């Protein structure tokens, strides 16, 4: 009896679900597709889904154009127009419906437990990239290079930072897609942005920025090598050597267009998929991976416009965590307010006007990290010593690349197979080698291990910016500045190291906030500029400065005392600022510089301050 009742009810439901449109498409109840398997749907199953969702009027157009499940993520508003779907409201509803379907992922996402972002999910295509030798190499490259010798917690590597940037890139692009469906961000865009975030640091060498900032300019000056260029080359090598082109196509990416888009996000505009040189400046739209309407996508991973990008968000949070420094910027708040607005007929990522103070705090956090950690005087000194060791070892360390060809350390950047083998491990390879040619390099590294470091002489500032091409001349300038008072020893240029540190807000002398646009609560579509004087009177007047640091390679007391006087005399000769300990290390020299003397007014103020302090203390004890 119960079975008869159930069969009758099933027949009634079948008949009630039938419509003329569904009958025309050959729809049957048992054909109802599983949403979790949408990438495998045939055209008939796509049409069945549309009928179920109330879009039966346009299912016939999908059938005529043979649209299958794997094509659904890439349908845009313009595609729907061509299919005759109208008006705009219907198209937006259909796009929203397809997006919800796609979020019912057929693919198994892999979960990573990250100490900064918690449990993060990454698409299986990203996992395929992660599980390659070229990406796994990043496990053996310290994120902060020589800073680990100063900050014991700074042991994290480029590997985990890259995972974090890939994850945050997905967070930002999805937030924009959800908030503004009219941007027509599709699954291809999301995947490409995430892959660019994941692979943006593939080209880093041993000890990260030490390699491209210190070693390569001295080992191969004519090369003008940058790690961004190497990241693109390593990405190409990763793709070809692991056969990932077909895997990318399997997950819906279109080649070579999407590969170009990924590489452009990492290294900027390129003239072709092989050429890494920038496009001509007179080109209206220099990018080839995405049209100008989607230009805002290039601002997510490496923002050349104002420097607000997910790369910074991750290293702020991650580096502060490991360094034991407070992070004052919360990227999650930015995600809540990010939206795309038109700025002079171009689409750019903007944020709420009330967030302008937080963005100044973000760049101030960046500056503090450089002052306290990235440009730490001892950390930089150790990187200088490691660089000296690498330069001495460079001709004798041979790394095998493609076709069995061997390269010295500096030339391995031209062969990605060889470069894949070049990591921080080169430090131990030199240190423990038995080759007599490496004895000089080993001695420098042993000094690092024993903390027998070059000695710090002090720092100063120049009124005129020193150009990079003049950096190599500075040690000779110090050596020529023989103190006006007698010294017992004469020092040579090779005894000195002069390190010029550039500190800014990310865009040299420019204020990066001048390139940010904001929207107001009353009209979120209109982008406005907020000037510095509209924010606060306590913001910096200048956004760039140079700090000039000097070190001496000779560490005995006699040479060190003389070296400090050389440095003070050099500062006097070049009209630099007085070193902080100048009056202590060279009390007979500093009075000779008229501009270094305190004015009578400053002396009187100092005496008055001392008197007031004495009175306050006396009153305190009397009470």
GUVEXZA-218253 format. One line per field, with one value per residue (C-alpha): residue in three letters; x, y, z. Coordinates in steps of 0.05 Angstrom, whole numbers, plus 5000, padded with zeros to 4 digits. Example, Ala and Ser with C-alpha at 12.3 -4.5 7.8 and 13.67 -1.06 7.14 Angstrom:
2
residuo = ala:ser $
x = 5246:5273 $
y = 4910:4979 $
z = 5156:5143 $
REM end
This chain:
623
residuo = unk:unk:unk:unk:unk:unk:unk:unk:unk:unk:unk:unk:unk:unk:unk:unk:unk:unk:unk:unk:unk:unk:unk:unk:unk:unk:unk:unk:unk:unk:unk:unk:unk:unk:unk:unk:unk:unk:unk:unk:unk:unk:unk:unk:unk:unk:unk:unk:unk:unk:unk:unk:unk:unk:unk:unk:unk:unk:unk:unk:unk:unk:unk:unk:unk:unk:unk:unk:unk:unk:unk:unk:unk:unk:unk:unk:unk:unk:unk:unk:unk:unk:unk:unk:unk:unk:unk:unk:unk:unk:unk:unk:unk:unk:unk:unk:unk:unk:unk:unk:unk:unk:unk:unk:unk:unk:unk:unk:unk:unk:unk:unk:unk:unk:unk:unk:unk:unk:unk:unk:unk:unk:unk:unk:unk:unk:unk:unk:unk:unk:unk:unk:unk:unk:unk:unk:unk:unk:unk:unk:unk:unk:unk:unk:unk:unk:unk:unk:unk:unk:unk:unk:unk:unk:unk:unk:unk:unk:unk:unk:unk:unk:unk:unk:unk:unk:unk:unk:unk:unk:unk:unk:unk:unk:unk:unk:unk:unk:unk:unk:unk:unk:unk:unk:unk:unk:unk:unk:unk:unk:unk:unk:unk:unk:unk:unk:unk:unk:unk:unk:unk:unk:unk:unk:unk:unk:unk:unk:unk:unk:unk:unk:unk:unk:unk:unk:unk:unk:unk:unk:unk:unk:unk:unk:unk:unk:unk:unk:unk:unk:unk:unk:unk:unk:unk:unk:unk:unk:unk:unk:unk:unk:unk:unk:unk:unk:unk:unk:unk:unk:unk:unk:unk:unk:unk:unk:unk:unk:unk:unk:unk:unk:unk:unk:unk:unk:unk:unk:unk:unk:unk:unk:unk:unk:unk:unk:unk:unk:unk:unk:unk:unk:unk:unk:unk:unk:unk:unk:unk:unk:unk:unk:unk:unk:unk:unk:unk:unk:unk:unk:unk:unk:unk:unk:unk:unk:unk:unk:unk:unk:unk:unk:unk:unk:unk:unk:unk:unk:unk:unk:unk:unk:unk:unk:unk:unk:unk:unk:unk:unk:unk:unk:unk:unk:unk:unk:unk:unk:unk:unk:unk:unk:unk:unk:unk:unk:unk:unk:unk:unk:unk:unk:unk:unk:unk:unk:unk:unk:unk:unk:unk:unk:unk:unk:unk:unk:unk:unk:unk:unk:unk:unk:unk:unk:unk:unk:unk:unk:unk:unk:unk:unk:unk:unk:unk:unk:unk:unk:unk:unk:unk:unk:unk:unk:unk:unk:unk:unk:unk:unk:unk:unk:unk:unk:unk:unk:unk:unk:unk:unk:unk:unk:unk:unk:unk:unk:unk:unk:unk:unk:unk:unk:unk:unk:unk:unk:unk:unk:unk:unk:unk:unk:unk:unk:unk:unk:unk:unk:unk:unk:unk:unk:unk:unk:unk:unk:unk:unk:unk:unk:unk:unk:unk:unk:unk:unk:unk:unk:unk:unk:unk:unk:unk:unk:unk:unk:unk:unk:unk:unk:unk:unk:unk:unk:unk:unk:unk:unk:unk:unk:unk:unk:unk:unk:unk:unk:unk:unk:unk:unk:unk:unk:unk:unk:unk:unk:unk:unk:unk:unk:unk:unk:unk:unk:unk:unk:unk:unk:unk:unk:unk:unk:unk:unk:unk:unk:unk:unk:unk:unk:unk:unk:unk:unk:unk:unk:unk:unk:unk:unk:unk:unk:unk:unk:unk:unk:unk:unk:unk:unk:unk:unk:unk:unk:unk:unk:unk:unk:unk:unk:unk:unk:unk:unk:unk:unk:unk:unk:unk:unk:unk:unk:unk:unk:unk:unk:unk:unk:unk:unk:unk:unk:unk:unk:unk:unk:unk:unk:unk:unk:unk:unk:unk:unk:unk:unk:unk:unk:unk:unk:unk:unk:unk:unk:unk:unk:unk:unk:unk:unk:unk:unk:unk:unk:unk:unk:unk:unk:unk:unk:unk:unk:unk:unk:unk:unk:unk:unk:unk:unk:unk:unk:unk $
x = 5000:5055:5095:5034:5024:5098:5096:5033:5064:5127:5086:5048:5114:5143:5083:5083:5156:5148:5143:5138:5208:5237:5201:5231:5301:5290:5290:5273:5272:5325:5370:5375:5451:5493:5517:5582:5601:5587:5655:5635:5566:5544:5505:5440:5457:5474:5406:5372:5405:5382:5311:5313:5338:5283:5325:5289:5278:5353:5369:5358:5413:5461:5443:5453:5522:5540:5561:5584:5599:5673:5657:5611:5665:5687:5620:5617:5564:5586:5578:5507:5492:5513:5468:5409:5401:5368:5356:5418:5383:5371:5443:5469:5422:5446:5519:5507:5472:5531:5580:5543:5545:5619:5632:5603:5672:5682:5755:5784:5816:5879:5882:5946:5953:5989:6013:5992:5927:5902:5873:5876:5848:5885:5860:5889:5923:5961:5979:6007:6053:6073:6092:6149:6225:6226:6175:6200:6268:6238:6238:6314:6317:6310:6257:6299:6369:6422:6370:6365:6435:6407:6334:6331:6258:6268:6277:6219:6230:6204:6162:6111:6110:6092:6035:6009:6012:5976:5921:5913:5912:5851:5819:5824:5802:5743:5723:5721:5682:5630:5622:5620:5593:5593:5669:5660:5716:5714:5748:5805:5821:5819:5864:5914:5919:5929:5983:6019:6017:6043:6101:6121:6184:6208:6270:6300:6371:6409:6392:6337:6351:6425:6435:6404:6420:6492:6522:6500:6516:6589:6595:6565:6553:6535:6479:6432:6397:6331:6296:6229:6259:6286:6217:6187:6243:6236:6161:6172:6222:6173:6118:6159:6199:6137:6090:6039:6010:5960:5943:5927:5883:5848:5828:5802:5860:5872:5944:5986:5941:5936:6010:6026:5978:6011:6081:6059:6033:6101:6149:6106:6091:6126:6127:6117:6112:6187:6212:6218:6234:6181:6135:6144:6119:6078:6037:5966:5957:6023:5994:5975:5945:5882:5847:5846:5777:5810:5872:5856:5876:5949:5945:5934:6000:6052:6020:6064:6015:6019:6050:5987:5988:5980:6055:6064:6004:6034:6105:6081:6042:6092:6156:6128:6105:6174:6213:6173:6151:6080:6043:5997:5963:5903:5892:5824:5797:5822:5787:5721:5726:5763:5724:5740:5725:5739:5798:5807:5773:5816:5793:5833:5825:5802:5782:5738:5759:5760:5816:5867:5898:5905:5942:5992:6000:6013:6071:6097:6098:6138:6188:6193:6207:6264:6294:6288:6300:6310:6365:6392:6465:6491:6445:6469:6541:6535:6504:6563:6611:6573:6574:6649:6655:6610:6650:6715:6682:6646:6699:6709:6637:6609:6535:6512:6456:6422:6460:6513:6540:6571:6564:6597:6549:6535:6525:6476:6421:6423:6407:6345:6364:6428:6393:6343:6401:6425:6397:6422:6456:6514:6535:6548:6578:6631:6642:6654:6689:6758:6781:6841:6816:6758:6802:6794:6718:6716:6755:6703:6646:6682:6686:6611:6602:6647:6616:6682:6650:6675:6668:6615:6642:6578:6526:6514:6468:6482:6446:6452:6427:6484:6474:6483:6538:6579:6573:6638:6678:6658:6709:6766:6737:6741:6812:6833:6804:6865:6847:6874:6899:6955:6940:6988:6965:6947:6886:6870:6805:6800:6798:6731:6660:6609:6536:6484:6415:6353:6292:6226:6152:6161:6162:6228:6214:6140:6082:6048:5981:5980:5969:5912:5839:5783:5707:5657:5598:5548:5574:5617:5625:5663:5738:5769:5840:5856:5915:5963:5941:5870:5891:5937:5990:6034:6050:6121:6144:6192:6183:6255:6322:6391:6432:6506:6539:6613:6649:6722:6750:6808:6783:6842:6836:6891:6864:6793:6807:6841:6784:6732:6772:6777:6702:6690:6739:6704:6637:6669:6699:6634:6589:6550:6514:6556:6559:6521:6584:6629:6643:6664:6708:6740:6731:6790:6761:6687:6698:6734:6668:6631:6563:6570:6576:6515:6490:6491:6415:6416:6468:6425:6364:6402:6425:6354:6326:6377:6357:6283:6297:6336:6280:6228:6269:6282:6208:6190:6236:6213:6142 $
y = 5000:5048:5031:5045:5113:5132:5113:5154:5215:5208:5208:5270:5307:5287:5314:5379:5391:5383:5446:5454:5484:5424:5375:5410:5402:5328:5338:5280:5280:5226:5272:5322:5335:5335:5406:5380:5351:5413:5410:5343:5365:5355:5409:5374:5375:5449:5463:5420:5462:5527:5502:5483:5552:5588:5608:5562:5619:5619:5545:5535:5586:5547:5483:5514:5539:5472:5502:5448:5449:5464:5528:5557:5592:5633:5661:5737:5790:5801:5726:5728:5788:5748:5691:5741:5742:5808:5854:5870:5847:5778:5773:5792:5741:5687:5704:5703:5635:5607:5634:5600:5535:5541:5552:5482:5458:5394:5397:5377:5438:5426:5456:5486:5505:5572:5606:5675:5663:5600:5543:5565:5528:5526:5503:5436:5473:5514:5451:5421:5482:5478:5404:5418:5422:5495:5516:5470:5505:5564:5522:5533:5608:5652:5706:5758:5735:5758:5785:5713:5723:5781:5760:5687:5681:5703:5631:5632:5620:5645:5582:5600:5673:5652:5608:5668:5715:5665:5659:5734:5746:5700:5736:5804:5785:5745:5803:5849:5797:5788:5862:5882:5828:5880:5875:5807:5774:5701:5638:5645:5713:5687:5628:5670:5723:5668:5634:5701:5712:5642:5648:5721:5703:5642:5680:5697:5674:5654:5699:5733:5807:5799:5762:5813:5875:5861:5800:5806:5880:5865:5796:5815:5891:5893:5842:5891:5829:5831:5774:5792:5775:5710:5694:5696:5653:5604:5601:5583:5530:5503:5498:5464:5416:5391:5389:5434:5466:5410:5412:5486:5474:5419:5469:5518:5566:5590:5587:5626:5686:5667:5651:5720:5750:5713:5735:5807:5810:5787:5829:5883:5895:5852:5858:5784:5719:5708:5780:5808:5880:5934:5955:6025:6081:6111:6047:6062:5996:5959:5894:5834:5785:5825:5884:5954:5942:5892:5932:5934:5860:5881:5920:5858:5821:5876:5944:5990:6048:6058:5997:5972:5898:5830:5817:5872:5848:5780:5800:5854:5802:5745:5783:5820:5753:5722:5785:5799:5868:5895:5898:5959:5942:5896:5874:5844:5914:5935:5875:5900:5967:5952:5966:5986:6057:6095:6143:6186:6132:6077:6026:6023:5991:6044:6044:6085:6156:6141:6090:6142:6146:6070:6070:6121:6075:6017:6054:6077:6003:5988:6042:6018:5947:5972:6014:5962:5897:5896:5950:5931:5953:5885:5846:5887:5879:5804:5804:5845:5794:5736:5773:5781:5706:5690:5736:5700:5632:5651:5627:5560:5537:5503:5486:5438:5462:5441:5393:5383:5453:5481:5553:5595:5622:5689:5658:5606:5658:5646:5572:5557:5484:5506:5563:5514:5483:5550:5562:5583:5516:5547:5578:5509:5483:5537:5532:5457:5449:5416:5455:5500:5553:5568:5581:5657:5652:5601:5647:5702:5654:5628:5699:5705:5640:5665:5734:5765:5818:5880:5940:5993:6065:6104:6134:6202:6236:6276:6340:6317:6248:6201:6165:6089:6096:6134:6082:6046:6111:6123:6077:6112:6179:6157:6132:6198:6237:6234:6266:6337:6313:6262:6187:6130:6088:6099:6062:6043:6042:5967:5974:6010:5990:6045:6023:6071:6054:6080:6090:6112:6097:6051:6103:6140:6214:6209:6201:6136:6159:6212:6154:6124:6142:6139:6137:6166:6134:6178:6159:6096:6102:6168:6166:6225:6245:6262:6309:6300:6365:6340:6281:6307:6358:6305:6266:6267:6326:6282:6210:6190:6193:6162:6136:6128:6075:6060:5998:5979:5910:5917:5902:5915:5974:6016:6012:6019:6083:6113:6090:6127:6191:6180:6173:6237:6275:6248:6273:6342:6346:6328:6372:6311:6310:6299:6226:6215:6195:6244:6286:6223:6188:6251:6308:6346:6344:6362:6433:6449:6444:6509:6483:6426:6473:6486:6558:6603:6600:6524:6525:6574:6530:6469:6504:6528:6458:6431:6484:6468:6394:6407:6451:6397:6343:6388:6403:6329:6308:6365:6342 $
z = 5000:5020:4957:4913:4947:4936:4862:4851:4886:4842:4778:4800:4815:4747:4711:4751:4735:4660:4618:4542:4542:4580:4535:4474:4503:4516:4592:4638:4714:4718:4677:4734:4739:4802:4815:4845:4777:4734:4697:4667:4644:4572:4535:4553:4627:4623:4591:4645:4699:4666:4663:4736:4755:4715:4654:4605:4555:4540:4547:4472:4457:4501:4465:4396:4416:4446:4513:4561:4636:4630:4592:4645:4688:4628:4607:4612:4602:4530:4516:4544:4499:4439:4462:4463:4539:4559:4595:4638:4702:4674:4651:4720:4752:4705:4717:4793:4786:4747:4798:4855:4815:4803:4877:4887:4868:4831:4850:4917:4949:4990:5060:5087:5160:5158:5222:5195:5156:5190:5149:5076:5015:4949:4881:4856:4798:4849:4886:4821:4816:4889:4881:4832:4845:4822:4874:4929:4920:4958:5022:5024:5015:5077:5070:5107:5087:5137:5186:5213:5243:5284:5297:5321:5301:5229:5204:5155:5080:5013:5008:5061:5040:4968:4993:5033:4974:4929:4981:4992:4917:4914:4974:4941:4871:4899:4943:4882:4842:4897:4910:4836:4789:4733:4730:4697:4735:4716:4742:4693:4721:4793:4778:4739:4795:4847:4805:4796:4871:4883:4833:4841:4881:4842:4819:4887:4898:4961:5020:4980:4968:4986:4921:4873:4915:4936:4902:4829:4820:4841:4809:4742:4738:4664:4674:4711:4737:4777:4812:4779:4711:4739:4768:4699:4670:4727:4716:4643:4664:4716:4664:4610:4653:4690:4630:4662:4599:4590:4664:4658:4598:4636:4689:4637:4625:4554:4530:4515:4534:4607:4613:4587:4638:4695:4675:4665:4736:4761:4718:4687:4613:4562:4487:4475:4513:4505:4511:4581:4562:4578:4522:4492:4536:4479:4475:4497:4533:4545:4571:4527:4578:4594:4562:4591:4622:4669:4682:4756:4760:4751:4817:4861:4865:4849:4848:4806:4814:4890:4922:4958:4941:4973:4971:5024:5064:5073:5089:5138:5177:5169:5181:5242:5271:5264:5283:5345:5319:5323:5257:5254:5188:5181:5109:5126:5136:5067:5037:5066:5031:4966:4902:4831:4808:4744:4750:4687:4645:4675:4726:4790:4858:4908:4981:5029:5045:5120:5107:5085:5155:5158:5091:5118:5177:5128:5094:5162:5183:5121:5138:5210:5187:5143:5199:5253:5215:5139:5143:5212:5215:5238:5191:5132:5155:5157:5087:5064:5093:5062:4996:5001:5013:4953:4908:4927:4917:4852:4802:4838:4851:4788:4781:4728:4683:4619:4574:4627:4620:4684:4709:4763:4816:4782:4712:4736:4729:4654:4661:4701:4710:4744:4781:4810:4849:4877:4947:5016:5018:4979:5045:5076:5011:5014:5090:5091:5025:5022:4961:4976:4928:4976:5037:5034:5027:5084:5130:5120:5135:5197:5222:5213:5252:5308:5307:5289:5246:5212:5259:5253:5250:5250:5203:5172:5121:5058:5038:4966:4944:4927:4861:4856:4805:4857:4912:4893:4900:4972:5007:4970:4993:5065:5058:5028:5087:5131:5197:5209:5276:5276:5270:5281:5221:5148:5121:5049:5010:5016:5092:5089:5071:5058:5055:5028:5054:5018:5063:5033:5030:4970:4914:4927:4940:4921:4969:4948:4975:4920:4872:4912:4899:4949:4946:4994:5027:4990:4921:4918:4842:4844:4857:4893:4913:4985:4997:5054:5087:5089:5132:5187:5202:5234:5170:5142:5100:5061:5039:5024:5058:5052:5110:5098:5142:5147:5170:5178:5160:5209:5279:5324:5372:5340:5269:5292:5331:5269:5224:5265:5258:5183:5180:5220:5176:5114:5140:5153:5083:5049:5093:5118:5184:5246:5268:5333:5371:5335:5396:5434:5383:5353:5404:5374:5303:5310:5337:5272:5233:5245:5224:5274:5334:5377:5372:5433:5434:5436:5492:5533:5522:5544:5608:5622:5612:5662:5713:5705:5713:5777:5806:5791:5825:5886:5892:5885:5942:5987:5979 $
REM end
